[in-house]
């Protein structure tokens, strides 16, 4: 017996994975995609395809959008606002926090119950161990949709501010890209002496696995703001260490583009007499001036 019908808007790699997982776990699915040909595999698997988002909204009380970007969400959903009224809209499209808040405000203006989501997984992970999805917005919408959402992966409700899921998603992704920037720096340095990139990656993985657990105690000082004297590694030591890394890279004939912004901030701290402060106080320099 079907657990109910859910409409999925957008059948790219992620939308298709979500639609397939919902069917696997007992939900009937109605699907829409701008390019109708992408609905065919889903129809063969038991979904109902519709030609418009209005039809998709009429078919289900829960509508899940997995579109390209914020502009496509507004462009595609605006014409169906009347049919979406009274429905629960779960937006899993990647958007910025303020874009999520804007869509939430639009939904509220049209009587649509809105839940924003961020997917911390690749399509192949949906419904599998390690898949994690973040949600924020209408708490009642989360309660209504949670049984279905839990089939996609672990769920975390971040709060009623619709932008919180996106903010956390992008914060964590920022850490990931910065980490991979460091991996590329290491690979660039070691390949100058013929070490394969994959070997360096293995060495980096082993090293980072040992130091990542130190992240929480290292940044704990940020919450108190009591940086000086440093409870951990100070600016003077870290500045010298990072400068040595930059010198080593240049000696190998490569740039140190991923390291130079950090040493710039450390230099600024030293220039204002904060050599004895904890080096993580560079975080205070990340605020954008008004």
N, C-alpha and C positions, 0 to 999 in steps of 0.2 A: 504494500500500500504506500502511495506517495505521501511524503511528509508535508507536501504543499508545493506551490509553484513559485519559482523565483525567476525574474527576468534579468538577463545579462546583456548589457550594452557594450559592444566592442569585443571582437574575437581575434585580437592579436595573440601572441604567444601566451601572455598572462591571462587574458580574458578566456581563452580557450581552455587553459588548465583549470581555471576556476569553474567554468561551466561543466567540464568533465568530472571534476571532483564532486560537485553538488549532485550530479546524476548518480555517481557511484555510491553516494551515501543516502540515496532515497528521495531526492528532490526532483520534481518535474521542472524542466527548464524551458523557458521561452527565450529565444536569442534574436538579437539584431546586430547587424554590422553594416557599415556604409557600403562595403563591397559585398554584395549578396552571396557571391560564390563561396565566401569563407563560412557561410552557415551550413553548407552541404554536409560536411563530415558530422556535424552536430545533429542534423536532421536524421542522418543514417543511424546515429547512436540513440535516437529517441526524442530529441528536442523538437520543439515547434518553432519554426522561423517566421518572423513577421517582417513586413516591409518598412514599417515606421516605428519610431520610439513611442508615439502615441499608442499604437497597438500593443507594444510591449508593456507599457504602463497599465493599460486596461486589463492585461492578462494576469497581473500579479500584484500582491500587496507590498512585496519587497522588490525593489529594483536596484541592481548592482551595476554601477558604471565603471568600466575599465577602459577609458579612452586615452587619447594621445597626450593631451595637456589641458591646462585650464581653459584656453580659448576654445578648444573643441568641446569641452563640457558645456560651456555657455551656449555655443553655437548650436549644438545638437539638442540640448535639453529645453532651451527657451521655447521653441515651438510646441513642446509637449507639456508645458507648465499646467495647463488645465487638467489634463489626464493624470498628471503626477500628484495633483492635490489630494491630500489624505493618505498618500502612500509613504512608505519608508524608503528613502533614497540613501544607499550606501555608496559613497564615492571613493573608489580605490585608485583613481587616477593620480599619478604623481604630480603634486602641486606644491607651491610654497605655502608657508603658514598663512600669510595674508590672503593668498588666493583661496585657500580653504575657508577662511573666515568670510570672504566675499560671497562664495557659493552658499555658505550657511545662511547669510543674510538674505540672499536671493530666494533660497528655499523657504525661509520663514515668511517672506513677503507673499509667497504663493501658496501658503498652507501645506508645505511639504515637510515632513519630518526628516531631519538630515543627520547623517552620521558620516564623518570623514574617516578615511582609513589610509594607512601606509603599510606597504608590504615589504617586510624584511626577509625576502626570499627570492629565488629565481623560479621561473615556471615549473621546472622539474621537481622542485621541493614542495610544491603545494600539496597539502595533505600528508606530508611525510615528516619524519623527525627533523627538527631544526627549523621548520617553517614557523615564522612568527609574524603576526600582524598587529599593528597598533591602531587604536580607534579613539576618537574624541568627538564631542558634540552632544547630541541629545541622548541623555542617559536611558530614557525609556526606549528609544530606538535600538540602543545597544542591547537592552534586555530582551527585546522582541526578536532580534536577529541573531543573538548569541548562539543558539543551538546550531544554526546553519554556519555561522562564521567559524565556530570551533572545528568544523570538518576541514577547514582550509589550513589550520595551523594553530599554534598557541595564540591566545588573544590577551591583549592588555588594554584596559580602558584608561586613558591618560587624563581625562577630565572633560568638563562641559565646554571648555573653550575649544571650538572646532579646529583651531590651528595647532593644537598641542601634539597630535599624532604626527603631523607633517614636520613640525619643528624637531621632535625627537629623531625621526627618521633621517632628516638632513644633518643633524648633529652627528649621529652615528656614522653616516656615510662620509661626512667630512673627515672623521677620524680614520676611516678605512682608506680614503684616497691619500691622505697624508702618510699613512703607513706604507702604502704601495709606492709612494714617491720615495720613501726611504729605501724600500727594497730595490727600486731601480737605481738609486744612487750606489748601493752596495754592488749591484750587478755591474754597473759601469766601471767601478773601481777594479773589481776582480777580473773582469774580462781583459783588462790591459795586460795581464800576465797569463792569459789563455785559459782561465777557469770558466767552464761552461755556466751559463746563466742558471740552469737548473740545479747545479751543485751549490752555487751561492744561495739560491732560494732555500735549499734544504738547510744550509748553515744558518740562514736568517731565521727560518722557522724554529729551529732548535733554540736559538738565542732569545727570540722574542717570547717563546713559550715560557722561558725562565723569568723574563722581566715583566711581562704583562701583569702578573699578580701584584706587582708593586705599584700599579697605576693608582689604586685607591689611597694607600698611605702617602703616596707622593703628592697628590693633589688635595689631601685633607686640609692643608693649611689655607687653601683658597676660601673655604667656608668661614674661617675666623678672620682672615685678612691680616693676621699677625706674622708678617713675612720677615721682620728684622728684629733680632738676629735670626738667621735661617735655622729652622728646625731640621732641614735636610741639606741638600747640596746648594752652596751659595752661588751668587752671580759671578764672583771672581773666578772660582774654580771652573764653573760651567763654561764661561766665556773663553777661558784658556783652552778647555777641552774641545769645544766646537771649532775654535780657530785652528787647532791642530788637525781636525778632520778635514777642514777646508784646504789646508796646506797639503795634506796627504793626497787629496783628490787632484789638486793642481800639479803636484809632482808627477802624477800618473798621466798628465795631459788631458784631464777632463774637467768640466765645470763642477761647481757645487751649488747649483741653483736651488736645490731643496733645503740646503743648510743656511744659505746666506741670509734669508729673512730672519731666522732665529738669532744669528749672531748680531744682526743689526739692532734688534730689540735689546739684547744683552748689553751691547755697546751704549745704548741710550740710558740704560739703568746705571751702568758704571759711570757715565758722564755726569749723572746727577747725584753721585755719592752713595749709590745703593749697592756697592760691592758685597756687603755682608748680608744682604737680603736673600731670601730663598729664590732660586732662579725661576721657579714657577710663577713668580710675581709678574713675569712678562704678560700674563693673561690680562692684567689691568691696562695694557697698552692696546688691546684689541678693540676697545670701544671706539666707535666712529664719532668724531666731533660733530656737534650740531652746526 
